[in-house]
C-alpha cells in the first residue's frame, strides 16, 4: 500500500511545487527544476515514513516467541533468576 500512496503523493506534490515556484519566481524552468528535485527527496522521506508506520502496525503474532510470551523470560519463572541478579 505504501508504494501506491507514495506514487500519488509524488504526483500531487510535483504539481504543487511546479505551480508555487513558477508563480513566485515567474520562471517556469526553475519551477520545473524544483518540482523534480524537492518532491523527489520528500517522496523518499514519505515512503520511509510509511514503511515505518506499517512495521509498527504489524500484529504481535509475527514477533519472536520470546517477545510474545512473557513467561518464557528467566525473570518471570519462579526460582530462575538471571545470573546477574543472584548473589555469590
C-alpha positions in Angstrom: 0.0 0.0 0.0 2.9 2.4 0.8 4.1 2.1 -2.8 0.8 3.4 -4.3 0.3 6.1 -1.7 3.9 7.3 -2.4 3.3 7.5 -6.2 0.1 9.5 -5.9 1.7 11.7 -3.2 4.7 12.4 -5.6 2.4 13.4 -8.4 0.4 15.8 -6.4 3.5 17.2 -4.7 5.3 17.8 -8.0 2.3 19.7 -9.4 2.1 21.9 -6.4 5.8 22.6 -6.3 5.8 23.5 -10.0 2.9 25.9 -9.7 4.1 27.6 -6.5 7.7 28.1 -7.6 6.7 29.1 -11.1 4.2 31.6 -9.8 6.6 33.1 -7.2 9.6 33.4 -9.4 8.0 33.9 -12.8 10.3 31.2 -14.2 8.6 28.0 -15.3 12.0 26.4 -15.9 13.0 27.0 -12.3 9.5 25.8 -11.3 10.1 22.6 -13.3 13.5 22.0 -11.8 12.3 22.5 -8.2 9.3 20.4 -9.0 11.6 17.5 -9.8 14.2 17.8 -7.1 12.4 18.8 -3.9 9.5 16.4 -4.3 11.8 13.5 -5.2 13.6 14.0 -1.8 10.3 14.5 0.0 8.8 11.4 -1.6 11.6 9.2 -0.5 11.2 10.5 3.1 7.4 9.9 2.9 8.0 6.3 1.6 10.3 5.6 4.5 7.8 7.2 6.9 5.0 4.9 5.6 7.2 1.8 5.9 8.0 2.6 9.5 4.3 3.0 10.3 3.4 -0.3 8.5 6.0 -2.1 10.5 4.8 -0.6 13.7 1.2 -1.7 12.9 2.2 -5.4 12.3 0.4 -7.7 14.7 2.4 -9.2 17.6 1.9 -12.8 16.1 4.8 -12.0 13.8 7.1 -11.3 16.8 9.6 -13.9 18.0 8.2 -16.2 20.8 10.3 -14.6 23.5 8.6 -11.2 22.8 5.1 -12.7 22.8 5.3 -14.9 25.9 6.4 -13.1 29.0 6.6 -16.5 30.8 9.5 -17.5 28.6 11.7 -14.9 30.2 14.0 -16.0 33.0 12.8 -13.2 35.3 9.2 -14.4 35.2 9.9 -18.0 36.1 9.9 -18.8 39.9 13.3 -19.8 41.2 15.0 -18.9 37.9 16.6 -15.5 38.5 19.2 -14.4 35.9 22.9 -14.8 36.9 23.2 -11.0 37.1 20.7 -10.9 40.0 22.0 -13.8 42.0 24.4 -13.3 44.8 27.6 -15.3 45.0 
